[in-house]
């Protein structure tokens, strides 16, 4: 197999987080393989099996039972043992440090471009067709809107579903700056007109932001008023950059906390470090299967109440401070050491 063009990197473990994660994982990986074959795209799907439970099969064992062989896509499962997990503060309260785990996979990806995502996320055929055209820029960070589909989606549709099937079952759109709950009527309007999705920034805002970033690279920070808003909504499900860009940024900030907002910091860091955001516009979107444990507008208060009760640290009010730091500090901004992603560790890997 020639060098992969695109790597999908996810983090997981064989427990019950979010409700039957293996079912969502299997659908996502099978869809990626099917799309690689459909569009002739050489890819790799990297799963970081973080802190695997001792009383259950490893994800490598589970994946081997799924018969995932393909001429276009290689599936890799990298196992990070509990002794590595225990090095991190608060490891007794959090079984999975999602961004640390993704860094392990990103650092070891062999593809030209790396898409950091999650186990319950699937790409639209439209966005995969773009990837297959191999026209991505190594100097940009790519984002897209997330379309949420219901719990029953994996039960009703196979991994070969067409985009129209997912659009018809969408109940929420996570676009730049807002979560839009929609009805079935709205879903039809979206299909036909593209309403309620992210739009390109206005020309004036784009030009002012380009000017600001240009002078920032030259070491001349300007206090330019700008209404330019990054698309950080659900960014943990879709952040795409070339492998050298991830290496230059040193991956996600390795903060010993719940993963909330750490992905947003990475987006601000990338945008201000010379990899400006480009939003893939509808219908180049991705689909997310809802589950019990993740963030949603409805679960917001419940989630944070649970974190506070268990004394699990998370970022909330600190996000703006990080964003301001990325905008105003000396260029470039990095948060991790050169050892990010446990660079010196040799992990067991299953190649499926």
C-alpha positions in Angstrom: 0.0 0.0 0.0 1.3 3.5 -0.9 1.7 6.2 1.8 -1.8 7.0 3.1 -3.1 10.5 2.2 -5.4 10.7 5.2 -5.3 9.3 8.8 -8.4 9.3 11.0 -7.2 9.3 14.7 -9.6 8.4 17.5 -9.2 7.5 21.2 -11.2 4.9 23.0 -11.2 1.9 25.4 -13.4 -1.2 25.7 -15.8 -0.1 28.4 -19.4 1.2 28.3 -18.8 4.9 27.9 -21.6 6.6 26.1 -23.6 3.4 25.7 -22.3 0.5 23.5 -19.3 2.3 22.1 -18.2 -0.8 20.1 -21.3 -0.6 17.9 -20.7 3.1 17.1 -17.0 2.4 16.5 -17.6 -0.5 14.1 -20.0 1.5 12.0 -17.6 4.4 11.8 -14.5 2.4 10.9 -16.5 0.3 8.3 -17.8 3.5 6.7 -14.3 5.0 6.5 -13.0 1.8 4.8 -15.9 1.7 2.4 -15.4 5.3 1.5 -11.7 4.9 0.9 -12.5 2.0 -1.5 -15.3 3.9 -3.1 -13.2 7.0 -3.8 -9.8 5.4 -4.3 -8.4 7.1 -1.2 -5.4 5.5 0.6 -6.1 6.0 4.3 -5.4 4.7 7.7 -7.7 4.5 10.7 -5.8 4.7 14.0 -7.5 3.8 17.3 -5.6 4.5 20.5 -6.7 2.0 23.1 -6.1 4.0 26.2 -5.8 2.4 29.6 -7.6 -0.8 28.5 -9.8 -2.5 31.2 -8.0 -5.6 32.5 -11.2 -7.7 32.5 -12.2 -7.1 28.9 -10.6 -7.9 25.5 -8.3 -5.2 24.1 -9.6 -3.2 21.2 -7.0 -4.9 19.0 -8.6 -8.3 19.7 -12.1 -6.9 19.1 -11.1 -5.3 15.8 -9.5 -8.5 14.5 -12.8 -10.2 14.8 -14.5 -7.6 12.5 -12.7 -8.7 9.3 -11.6 -5.2 8.2 -9.1 -6.0 5.5 -8.9 -3.5 2.7 -6.5 -2.6 -0.2 -7.1 1.1 0.4 -7.2 1.4 4.2 -5.1 0.1 7.0 -6.5 -0.1 10.5 -4.1 0.3 13.4 -4.8 -0.1 17.1 -2.2 1.4 19.5 -2.4 0.2 23.0 -1.4 2.6 25.8 -1.2 0.5 29.1 -2.5 1.6 32.5 1.0 2.3 33.8 1.3 5.2 31.3 -2.2 6.5 32.3 -1.3 6.4 36.0 1.6 8.9 35.4 -1.0 11.7 34.7 -2.6 13.6 37.6 -6.2 12.8 38.4 -5.8 9.4 36.6 -7.9 7.7 39.4 -10.9 9.9 38.5 -10.6 9.9 34.7 -10.1 6.6 32.9 -9.4 8.2 29.5 -7.4 11.4 28.8 -8.8 11.9 25.3 -6.4 14.5 24.0 -3.3 12.8 25.4 -4.5 9.6 23.7 -5.1 11.4 20.4 -1.6 12.8 20.5 -0.2 9.3 20.7 -2.0 8.4 17.5 -1.3 11.8 15.7 2.4 11.5 16.5 2.6 8.0 15.0 0.4 8.6 12.0 2.1 7.9 8.6 -0.4 9.8 6.4 0.2 13.2 4.8 -2.9 14.7 6.6 -4.3 13.8 10.0 -7.9 14.2 11.0 -8.5 14.0 14.7 -12.0 12.9 15.4 -14.0 10.5 17.6 -15.4 6.9 17.4 -19.0 7.9 16.7 -18.2 10.3 13.9 -18.5 9.6 10.1 -17.7 11.7 7.1 -20.2 12.7 4.5 -19.5 11.3 1.0 -19.0 14.9 -0.2 -16.2 15.6 2.2 -14.5 12.2 1.4 -14.7 13.0 -2.2 -12.8 16.2 -1.5 -10.1 14.3 0.4 -9.8 11.9 -2.6 -9.1 14.8 -4.9 -5.9 15.3 -2.8 -6.2 19.1 -2.9 -5.8 19.9 0.8 -3.3 22.6 1.7 -0.5 21.8 4.2 -0.7 25.5 5.4 -4.3 25.4 6.7 -6.5 23.9 9.5 -9.7 22.5 8.2 -13.0 22.4 10.1 -16.6 21.4 9.2 -20.1 21.5 10.6 -21.3 18.5 12.7 -24.7 17.1 12.0 -26.1 15.1 14.9 -28.2 12.0 14.2 -30.2 10.0 16.7 -29.3 7.0 18.9 -31.1 4.6 16.5 -29.1 5.6 13.5 -26.7 2.6 13.6 -29.6 0.3 14.0 -31.5 1.6 10.9 -28.7 2.3 8.4 -25.6 0.3 7.3 -22.2 2.1 7.0 -23.0 2.5 3.2 -25.6 5.1 3.8 -25.9 8.1 1.5 -25.7 11.6 2.7 -29.4 12.2 2.2 -30.2 9.5 4.7 -28.2 11.2 7.4 -29.5 14.6 6.5 -33.0 13.3 6.8 -32.3 12.0 10.3 -30.4 15.1 11.6 -31.9 16.8 14.7 -29.1 19.2 15.5 -26.4 21.2 13.6 -23.3 22.4 15.3 -22.2 25.3 13.1 -19.9 28.2 13.8 -21.1 30.0 17.0 -24.3 28.0 17.5 -26.1 24.7 18.0 -29.3 24.6 15.9 -32.0 22.2 16.9 -34.0 21.4 13.9 -37.2 19.5 13.0 -37.7 17.1 10.1 -39.2 20.0 8.1 -36.0 22.0 8.6 -33.9 19.0 7.6 -35.7 19.0 4.2 -35.1 22.8 3.9 -31.4 22.3 4.7 -31.1 19.6 2.0 -32.7 21.9 -0.6 -31.3 25.3 0.4 -28.4 24.9 2.8 -29.9 27.0 5.5 -28.8 26.9 9.2 -25.2 25.9 8.4 -21.9 27.8 8.6 -21.3 30.5 6.0 -18.0 32.1 4.9 -17.1 35.1 6.9 -17.8 38.4 5.3 -15.1 39.7 3.0 -14.2 42.6 5.3 -13.7 40.3 8.3 -11.6 37.9 6.3 -9.3 40.7 5.0 -8.8 42.2 8.5 -8.0 38.8 9.9 -5.5 38.0 7.1 -3.9 41.4 7.8 -3.7 40.6 11.6 -2.2 37.2 11.0 0.3 38.5 8.4 1.7 41.1 10.9 1.7 38.5 13.7 3.9 36.2 11.7 6.3 39.2 11.2 6.4 39.7 14.9 4.3 42.9 14.8 1.1 42.2 16.8 -1.6 44.7 15.8 -4.6 45.6 17.9 -7.1 45.2 15.0 -10.8 45.0 16.0 -12.2 42.0 14.2 -15.5 40.1 14.4 -13.8 37.1 13.0 -15.0 34.1 15.0 -13.3 30.7 14.9 -15.5 27.6 14.4 -14.7 25.8 17.6 -18.1 24.3 18.0 -17.7 20.5 18.4 -14.1 20.9 17.1 -13.0 17.7 18.8 -14.9 15.8 16.2 -13.2 17.3 13.2 -9.8 19.0 13.2 -7.7 18.4 10.1 -4.1 19.4 9.3 -1.0 18.2 7.6 1.2 16.0 9.7 4.0 18.6 9.8 1.5 21.2 11.2 0.5 18.8 14.0 4.2 18.3 14.7 4.9 22.0 14.7 2.1 22.6 17.2 3.1 19.6 19.3 -0.4 18.2 19.2 -3.2 19.0 21.6 -2.2 20.8 24.9 -1.6 18.0 27.3 -3.6 19.2 30.2 -4.6 16.8 33.0 -8.3 17.6 32.9 -11.5 16.6 31.3 -11.3 17.1 27.5 -13.8 20.0 27.3 -12.3 23.0 25.6 -8.8 21.6 25.1 -9.7 21.0 21.4 -10.8 24.7 21.2 -7.4 25.8 22.5 -5.7 23.8 19.7 -7.8 25.5 17.1 -6.9 29.0 18.4 -3.2 27.9 18.6 -3.2 26.6 15.0 -5.0 29.6 13.6 -2.6 32.0 15.2 0.5 29.9 14.5 0.3 30.1 10.7 -2.4 27.5 10.0 -5.5 29.6 9.4 -8.9 28.1 9.7 -10.7 27.0 6.6 -14.3 25.8 7.1 -15.5 23.2 4.7 -19.0 24.3 3.8 -22.2 22.3 3.5 -22.6 19.6 2.2 -19.0 18.8 3.1 -19.9 18.0 6.7 -19.5 15.1 9.2 -22.2 13.1 11.1 -22.2 12.3 14.8 -24.2 9.6 16.4 -25.7 10.8 19.7 -24.8 9.0 22.8 -25.5 9.2 26.5 -22.2 10.5 27.8 -21.2 13.4 25.5 -21.9 17.1 25.6 -25.1 18.5 24.2 -27.1 21.7 25.1 -29.5 19.5 27.1 -26.8 17.6 29.0 -24.6 20.6 29.7 -25.6 21.2 33.4 -25.8 17.5 34.2 -22.3 16.9 32.8 -20.6 19.7 34.7 -22.5 18.8 37.9 -21.1 15.3 37.6 -17.6 16.6 37.1 -17.8 18.9 40.1 -19.2 16.1 42.3 -16.3 13.9 41.4 -13.8 16.8 41.6 -12.6 16.2 38.1 -10.9 19.4 36.7 -12.1 20.9 33.5 -11.6 24.2 31.6 -14.4 26.6 31.5 -13.8 30.2 32.3 -10.1 29.8 31.4 -10.8 29.3 27.7 -10.8 33.0 26.8 -7.4 33.4 28.6 -5.9 30.7 26.5 -7.4 32.2 23.3 -6.1 35.7 24.2 -2.7 34.1 24.9 -2.7 32.5 21.4 -3.6 35.8 19.8 -1.2 38.0 21.6 1.9 36.1 22.8 5.2 35.8 21.0 4.9 33.9 17.7 4.7 30.9 17.6 2.8 29.5 20.6 3.4 26.0 21.8 2.2 24.3 25.0 3.8 20.9 25.1 7.4 19.8 25.2 9.1 18.0 22.3 8.2 14.7 24.0 4.5 15.2 23.4 2.5 12.1 22.5 4.8 10.0 24.7 7.5 10.2 22.0 10.0 8.0 23.8 7.5 5.2 24.5 7.2 2.0 22.4 3.6 0.9 22.4 2.1 -2.4 21.3 0.3 -2.0 18.0 -2.1 -4.3 16.2 -2.3 -3.8 12.4 -5.6 -5.2 11.2 
